[in-house]
Amino acid sequence: MINKPIIQHYNPDKEYFFIEGCYINELSNHASDPDVSIARARVRPGVTTQWHHLNQTTERYIILAGQGIVEIGEELSQVVSTGDVVIIPPLTRQRISNNGENDLIFLAICSPRFTESNYTELS
């Protein structure tokens, strides 16, 4: 549990490629703060991430830049762009496509926090 204020400075060099098909920079994801994690996700133009779901985690996308098409559960696909918020309940299949000319960038806010053991790839 966090018991004092913390400032975590953004470091672009911490970005890595995740098996889902996008680039991730974990802005805040620590066992000492199990209630939430925040990641910056980046999807290259023309890329669609893999179908997947999170087992025990609600995920929220906050679109910061670019445009995409999000597919969630059995819902019709939806165009998303800057300022849009997407809320994805646990065990709901999901993927996002970048249909724009620039990188699609969004925050992925997970509660409880994201762990790779919570990630399930779907075919």
C-alpha positions as CSV (number, residue, x, y, z in Angstrom):
1,M,0.0,0.0,0.0
2,I,1.2,3.5,-0.8
3,N,1.6,5.6,2.2
4,K,3.4,8.7,0.9
5,P,3.2,10.9,-2.2
6,I,5.1,9.7,-5.3
7,I,6.0,11.4,-8.5
8,Q,6.9,9.0,-11.4
9,H,8.5,10.8,-14.3
10,Y,7.8,9.7,-17.8
11,N,10.7,7.9,-19.5
12,P,10.1,7.2,-23.2
13,D,13.0,4.7,-23.1
14,K,10.9,2.3,-21.0
15,E,8.5,1.6,-23.9
16,Y,8.5,-2.1,-25.0
17,F,6.6,-4.2,-27.6
18,F,3.9,-6.4,-26.0
19,I,2.7,-9.6,-27.6
20,E,-0.7,-8.1,-28.1
21,G,0.7,-6.1,-31.0
22,C,1.3,-2.7,-29.5
23,Y,4.0,-0.7,-27.7
24,I,3.5,-0.2,-23.9
25,N,5.1,2.1,-21.4
26,E,4.1,1.2,-17.9
27,L,3.5,4.6,-16.3
28,S,2.4,3.2,-12.9
29,N,2.2,-0.5,-12.2
30,H,3.5,-1.7,-8.8
31,A,2.5,-4.4,-6.3
32,S,2.5,-1.6,-3.7
33,D,-0.5,0.0,-5.5
34,P,-2.6,-3.1,-6.4
35,D,-5.8,-1.2,-7.1
36,V,-4.8,0.4,-10.4
37,S,-2.2,0.5,-13.1
38,I,-1.7,3.0,-15.9
39,A,0.1,2.3,-19.2
40,R,0.6,4.4,-22.3
41,A,-0.2,2.3,-25.3
42,R,0.9,3.0,-28.9
43,V,-0.5,1.3,-32.0
44,R,1.2,1.9,-35.3
45,P,-0.8,2.9,-38.4
46,G,-2.5,-0.1,-40.1
47,V,-2.0,-2.4,-37.0
48,T,-4.7,-4.4,-35.3
49,T,-4.0,-5.8,-31.8
50,Q,-4.7,-9.5,-31.0
51,W,-8.1,-10.6,-29.7
52,H,-7.7,-10.9,-25.9
53,H,-9.4,-10.4,-22.6
54,L,-8.3,-9.6,-19.1
55,N,-9.4,-12.2,-16.6
56,Q,-10.1,-10.2,-13.4
57,T,-9.4,-6.7,-14.5
58,T,-11.6,-3.8,-15.8
59,E,-9.7,-1.9,-18.5
60,R,-10.3,1.7,-19.6
61,Y,-8.9,3.2,-22.7
62,I,-8.5,7.0,-22.8
63,I,-7.7,8.0,-26.4
64,L,-5.0,10.7,-26.4
65,A,-4.1,10.9,-30.1
66,G,-5.0,9.4,-33.4
67,Q,-8.0,7.4,-34.5
68,G,-8.9,3.8,-34.3
69,I,-11.6,1.2,-34.4
70,V,-12.4,-0.7,-31.2
71,E,-14.1,-4.0,-31.0
72,I,-15.5,-5.1,-27.6
73,G,-17.4,-8.3,-26.9
74,E,-20.4,-8.6,-29.1
75,E,-20.8,-4.9,-29.6
76,L,-20.6,-3.4,-33.1
77,S,-17.2,-1.9,-33.9
78,Q,-16.9,1.8,-33.0
79,V,-14.6,4.5,-34.3
80,V,-12.7,6.2,-31.4
81,S,-10.6,9.3,-31.4
82,T,-9.0,11.9,-29.1
83,G,-10.9,12.3,-25.8
84,D,-13.0,9.1,-26.1
85,V,-13.1,6.7,-23.2
86,V,-13.7,3.0,-23.7
87,I,-14.6,0.8,-20.7
88,I,-14.0,-2.9,-21.0
89,P,-15.3,-5.3,-18.2
90,P,-13.3,-8.4,-17.2
91,L,-13.5,-11.4,-19.5
92,T,-14.7,-9.3,-22.4
93,R,-12.9,-9.9,-25.7
94,Q,-11.3,-6.9,-27.2
95,R,-9.0,-5.5,-29.8
96,I,-8.2,-2.1,-31.3
97,S,-7.1,-1.1,-34.8
98,N,-5.3,2.0,-35.9
99,N,-7.1,3.1,-39.1
100,G,-5.3,6.5,-39.2
101,E,-2.1,7.8,-40.6
102,N,-0.4,8.5,-37.3
103,D,0.2,6.5,-34.1
104,L,-2.9,5.7,-32.1
105,I,-2.0,6.6,-28.5
106,F,-4.1,5.9,-25.4
107,L,-3.9,5.3,-21.7
108,A,-4.8,1.9,-20.5
109,I,-6.1,2.2,-16.9
110,C,-6.6,-1.2,-15.3
111,S,-8.3,-2.0,-12.0
112,P,-7.1,-4.0,-10.2
113,R,-3.7,-3.4,-11.7
114,F,-2.6,-5.2,-14.9
115,T,-0.4,-8.3,-14.6
116,E,0.6,-10.5,-17.5
117,S,-1.0,-13.5,-15.7
118,N,-4.4,-11.7,-16.2
119,Y,-3.9,-11.5,-20.0
120,T,-5.5,-14.2,-22.1
121,E,-4.9,-14.3,-25.9
122,L,-8.0,-15.4,-27.8
123,S,-8.1,-16.8,-31.4
